[in-house]
Amino acid sequence: MSQARKISRISLSSSTEDPLTLYQSILSMPGKISISAKQVKAMARELENGYNVYLNTDTGEYKALSDMEQLSTEGLFHTDEHRKITDHWDHYIIISILESWELFEVMENFMFEVDSDFHYRLLEALYQTNPFERFQYLVETSRYKEAWISFKRQKFIQYVEDQLKAENIALNSKST
C-alpha cells in the first residue's frame, strides 16, 4: 500500500501530533481489507493457471487476468478489465505469476519429498534440456502425482500469503 494512501487516511485532528509519532502511526496502519483462506486458495489457483491477480485493496475483490491479454500490439491495454485497473492503480496490488526460477525452486524442494531413487531421477531431469517438461512428465507418470499437485498448490498458497503480508493486508482464518 502506498504511503500516499496511508497518509490520506489520517484525520486532520492528528496533525498536531509530533511528526515522528505521526510517521510511526502511518507505518503501523493496518490494511482496510482482510482476505479469507478461501480467497487465498482461489488466487493461488489462478496463479497456478498462469494468470496475474489484481487485488482491489479497498474492496478485497480480485481479477485474474492474463499477461498475454494485457497489451495490444501498439502497447495499449485492450480489455475493459485492464482499463478499469490501470485507471485506478493506487487501489490495486498485482500478485504476479511465479518466475521460472521460483517454479524451479518449488520443483527442487519437491525432490526432498520423494524416495531417493525417484529423487535422483527428478534431479537428473531438472538439469537436462527442457527441465520443466521432463520433471512434469516424470511426476505425472509416477505414484507421486497427487503429492506433487498438493505440494505445488501449498507453495502457491504460501506465495499469495507472503505477497499479501508484504502489502500489510490481513489474512483471516475463516474459509468464507
C-alpha positions as a LaTeX table, in Angstrom:
\begin{tabular}{lrrr}
\hline
Residue & $x$ (\AA) & $y$ (\AA) & $z$ (\AA) \\
\hline
Met1 & 0.00 & 0.00 & 0.00 \\
Ser2 & 1.46 & 3.35 & $-0.95$ \\
Gln3 & 2.46 & 5.88 & 1.68 \\
Ala4 & 0.27 & 8.47 & $-0.05$ \\
Arg5 & $-2.81$ & 6.33 & 0.51 \\
Lys6 & $-1.91$ & 5.73 & 4.14 \\
Ile7 & $-1.36$ & 9.42 & 4.72 \\
Ser8 & $-4.72$ & 10.32 & 3.20 \\
Arg9 & $-6.49$ & 8.20 & 5.84 \\
Ile10 & $-5.20$ & 10.23 & 8.75 \\
Ser11 & $-7.65$ & 12.73 & 10.12 \\
Leu12 & $-6.78$ & 16.41 & 10.28 \\
Ser13 & $-7.05$ & 16.35 & 14.06 \\
Ser14 & $-3.88$ & 14.25 & 14.20 \\
Ser15 & $-1.84$ & 16.99 & 12.54 \\
Thr16 & $-0.97$ & 18.43 & 15.98 \\
Glu17 & 0.99 & 15.29 & 16.82 \\
Asp18 & 4.75 & 15.08 & 16.87 \\
Pro19 & 5.94 & 14.35 & 13.26 \\
Leu20 & 7.81 & 11.21 & 14.37 \\
Thr21 & 4.71 & 9.85 & 16.12 \\
Leu22 & 2.59 & 10.68 & 13.09 \\
Tyr23 & 5.04 & 8.90 & 10.77 \\
Gln24 & 5.13 & 5.81 & 13.02 \\
Ser25 & 1.34 & 5.69 & 13.11 \\
Ile26 & 1.28 & 5.84 & 9.30 \\
Leu27 & 3.66 & 2.91 & 9.02 \\
Ser28 & 1.72 & 0.80 & 11.51 \\
Met29 & $-1.72$ & 1.36 & 9.98 \\
Pro30 & $-3.35$ & $-1.95$ & 9.11 \\
Gly31 & $-4.83$ & $-2.55$ & 5.69 \\
Lys32 & $-8.52$ & $-1.85$ & 5.22 \\
Ile33 & $-9.33$ & $-5.33$ & 3.99 \\
Ser34 & $-8.95$ & $-8.83$ & 5.27 \\
Ile35 & $-8.55$ & $-11.78$ & 2.91 \\
Ser36 & $-10.03$ & $-15.17$ & 3.77 \\
Ala37 & $-8.29$ & $-18.53$ & 3.37 \\
Lys38 & $-10.82$ & $-19.36$ & 0.66 \\
Gln39 & $-9.87$ & $-16.23$ & $-1.30$ \\
Val40 & $-6.16$ & $-17.00$ & $-0.89$ \\
Lys41 & $-6.71$ & $-20.51$ & $-2.28$ \\
Ala42 & $-8.70$ & $-19.14$ & $-5.21$ \\
Met43 & $-5.98$ & $-16.59$ & $-6.01$ \\
Ala44 & $-3.34$ & $-19.33$ & $-5.77$ \\
Arg45 & $-5.30$ & $-21.45$ & $-8.28$ \\
Glu46 & $-5.40$ & $-18.51$ & $-10.69$ \\
Leu47 & $-1.63$ & $-18.08$ & $-10.40$ \\
Glu48 & $-1.15$ & $-21.82$ & $-10.98$ \\
Asn49 & $-3.17$ & $-21.42$ & $-14.17$ \\
Gly50 & $-0.86$ & $-18.66$ & $-15.40$ \\
Tyr51 & $-2.90$ & $-15.58$ & $-14.56$ \\
Asn52 & $-1.78$ & $-12.49$ & $-12.69$ \\
Val53 & $-4.05$ & $-11.49$ & $-9.81$ \\
Tyr54 & $-5.10$ & $-7.86$ & $-9.45$ \\
Leu55 & $-6.42$ & $-7.29$ & $-5.92$ \\
Asn56 & $-8.50$ & $-4.22$ & $-5.13$ \\
Thr57 & $-7.17$ & $-3.06$ & $-1.77$ \\
Asp58 & $-10.36$ & $-1.15$ & $-0.98$ \\
Thr59 & $-12.90$ & $-3.93$ & $-1.59$ \\
Gly60 & $-10.93$ & $-7.19$ & $-1.41$ \\
Glu61 & $-12.23$ & $-8.20$ & $-4.83$ \\
Tyr62 & $-9.75$ & $-9.53$ & $-7.33$ \\
Lys63 & $-9.49$ & $-10.16$ & $-11.03$ \\
Ala64 & $-7.31$ & $-12.80$ & $-12.64$ \\
Leu65 & $-6.03$ & $-11.61$ & $-15.99$ \\
Ser66 & $-3.50$ & $-13.00$ & $-18.40$ \\
Asp67 & $-0.39$ & $-11.05$ & $-19.29$ \\
Met68 & $-0.82$ & $-12.02$ & $-22.93$ \\
Glu69 & $-4.18$ & $-10.23$ & $-22.98$ \\
Gln70 & $-2.81$ & $-7.17$ & $-21.26$ \\
Leu71 & $-1.14$ & $-5.32$ & $-24.11$ \\
Ser72 & $-2.14$ & $-4.84$ & $-27.71$ \\
Thr73 & 0.46 & $-4.71$ & $-30.47$ \\
Glu74 & 0.51 & $-0.93$ & $-30.01$ \\
Gly75 & 1.36 & $-1.32$ & $-26.31$ \\
Leu76 & $-2.11$ & $-0.25$ & $-25.18$ \\
Phe77 & $-4.37$ & $-2.02$ & $-22.73$ \\
His78 & $-7.19$ & $-3.54$ & $-24.70$ \\
Thr79 & $-9.58$ & $-5.13$ & $-22.25$ \\
Asp80 & $-12.14$ & $-3.28$ & $-20.18$ \\
Glu81 & $-10.94$ & $-5.05$ & $-17.03$ \\
His82 & $-7.36$ & $-3.91$ & $-17.60$ \\
Arg83 & $-8.54$ & $-0.37$ & $-18.26$ \\
Lys84 & $-10.54$ & $-0.32$ & $-15.02$ \\
Ile85 & $-7.46$ & $-1.43$ & $-13.13$ \\
Thr86 & $-5.00$ & 0.90 & $-14.83$ \\
Asp87 & $-7.31$ & 3.85 & $-14.28$ \\
His88 & $-7.09$ & 3.16 & $-10.53$ \\
Trp89 & $-3.61$ & 1.70 & $-9.95$ \\
Asp90 & $-3.49$ & 3.16 & $-6.45$ \\
His91 & $-6.38$ & 0.87 & $-5.45$ \\
Tyr92 & $-4.75$ & $-2.37$ & $-6.67$ \\
Ile93 & $-1.82$ & $-4.61$ & $-6.00$ \\
Ile94 & $-0.60$ & $-7.15$ & $-8.51$ \\
Ile95 & 0.31 & $-10.66$ & $-7.50$ \\
Ser96 & 2.30 & $-11.90$ & $-10.45$ \\
Ile97 & 2.76 & $-15.47$ & $-11.54$ \\
Leu98 & 5.89 & $-17.19$ & $-10.31$ \\
Glu99 & 9.04 & $-16.52$ & $-12.27$ \\
Ser100 & 10.56 & $-19.61$ & $-13.88$ \\
Trp101 & 13.40 & $-19.68$ & $-11.35$ \\
Glu102 & 10.84 & $-19.64$ & $-8.49$ \\
Leu103 & 8.95 & $-22.56$ & $-10.00$ \\
Phe104 & 12.28 & $-24.35$ & $-10.46$ \\
Glu105 & 12.91 & $-23.93$ & $-6.72$ \\
Val106 & 9.49 & $-25.42$ & $-5.97$ \\
Met107 & 10.39 & $-28.44$ & $-8.09$ \\
Glu108 & 13.78 & $-28.74$ & $-6.37$ \\
Asn109 & 12.09 & $-28.64$ & $-2.96$ \\
Phe110 & 9.65 & $-31.36$ & $-4.00$ \\
Met111 & 12.55 & $-33.71$ & $-4.69$ \\
Phe112 & 13.06 & $-33.98$ & $-0.93$ \\
Glu113 & 9.50 & $-35.28$ & $-0.51$ \\
Val114 & 10.05 & $-38.48$ & $-2.53$ \\
Asp115 & 12.11 & $-41.65$ & $-2.18$ \\
Ser116 & 15.81 & $-41.49$ & $-3.03$ \\
Asp117 & 15.54 & $-43.36$ & $-6.36$ \\
Phe118 & 12.85 & $-41.01$ & $-7.67$ \\
His119 & 14.70 & $-38.06$ & $-6.15$ \\
Tyr120 & 17.71 & $-38.76$ & $-8.38$ \\
Arg121 & 15.53 & $-39.25$ & $-11.44$ \\
Leu122 & 13.93 & $-35.83$ & $-10.83$ \\
Leu123 & 17.33 & $-34.28$ & $-10.18$ \\
Glu124 & 18.61 & $-35.60$ & $-13.48$ \\
Ala125 & 15.53 & $-34.28$ & $-15.29$ \\
Leu126 & 15.97 & $-30.81$ & $-13.83$ \\
Tyr127 & 19.49 & $-30.48$ & $-15.12$ \\
Gln128 & 18.86 & $-31.56$ & $-18.70$ \\
Thr129 & 17.28 & $-29.61$ & $-21.53$ \\
Asn130 & 13.57 & $-28.86$ & $-21.08$ \\
Pro131 & 13.65 & $-29.39$ & $-17.30$ \\
Phe132 & 10.05 & $-28.30$ & $-16.69$ \\
Glu133 & 8.63 & $-30.72$ & $-19.24$ \\
Arg134 & 10.86 & $-33.59$ & $-18.09$ \\
Phe135 & 10.02 & $-33.01$ & $-14.45$ \\
Gln136 & 6.30 & $-32.79$ & $-15.20$ \\
Tyr137 & 6.35 & $-35.99$ & $-17.27$ \\
Leu138 & 8.19 & $-37.94$ & $-14.56$ \\
Val139 & 5.88 & $-36.74$ & $-11.82$ \\
Glu140 & 2.67 & $-37.26$ & $-13.78$ \\
Thr141 & 3.61 & $-40.83$ & $-14.65$ \\
Ser142 & 4.62 & $-41.72$ & $-11.11$ \\
Arg143 & 2.92 & $-42.58$ & $-7.87$ \\
Tyr144 & 3.84 & $-39.07$ & $-6.67$ \\
Lys145 & 1.44 & $-37.24$ & $-8.98$ \\
Glu146 & $-1.08$ & $-36.36$ & $-6.25$ \\
Ala147 & 1.70 & $-35.48$ & $-3.80$ \\
Trp148 & 3.18 & $-33.09$ & $-6.39$ \\
Ile149 & $-0.15$ & $-31.42$ & $-7.03$ \\
Ser150 & $-0.73$ & $-30.94$ & $-3.31$ \\
Phe151 & 2.84 & $-29.74$ & $-2.70$ \\
Lys152 & 2.73 & $-27.25$ & $-5.56$ \\
Arg153 & $-0.69$ & $-25.95$ & $-4.51$ \\
Gln154 & 0.56 & $-25.38$ & $-0.97$ \\
Lys155 & 3.59 & $-23.46$ & $-2.30$ \\
Phe156 & 1.32 & $-21.21$ & $-4.39$ \\
Ile157 & $-0.89$ & $-20.57$ & $-1.35$ \\
Gln158 & 2.19 & $-19.64$ & 0.67 \\
Tyr159 & 3.34 & $-17.35$ & $-2.13$ \\
Val160 & 0.00 & $-15.50$ & $-2.14$ \\
Glu161 & 0.03 & $-15.20$ & 1.66 \\
Asp162 & 3.58 & $-13.82$ & 1.57 \\
Gln163 & 2.61 & $-11.23$ & $-1.06$ \\
Leu164 & $-0.41$ & $-10.13$ & 0.98 \\
Lys165 & 1.61 & $-9.87$ & 4.18 \\
Ala166 & 4.24 & $-7.80$ & 2.35 \\
Glu167 & 1.44 & $-5.37$ & 1.42 \\
Asn168 & 0.18 & $-5.28$ & 5.02 \\
Ile169 & $-3.08$ & $-6.98$ & 4.09 \\
Ala170 & $-4.64$ & $-9.00$ & 6.89 \\
Leu171 & $-5.30$ & $-12.71$ & 6.48 \\
Asn172 & $-8.12$ & $-14.28$ & 8.40 \\
Ser173 & $-8.56$ & $-17.96$ & 9.08 \\
Lys174 & $-12.22$ & $-18.09$ & 8.08 \\
Ser175 & $-12.80$ & $-20.02$ & 4.86 \\
Thr176 & $-15.52$ & $-17.71$ & 3.62 \\
\hline
\end{tabular}
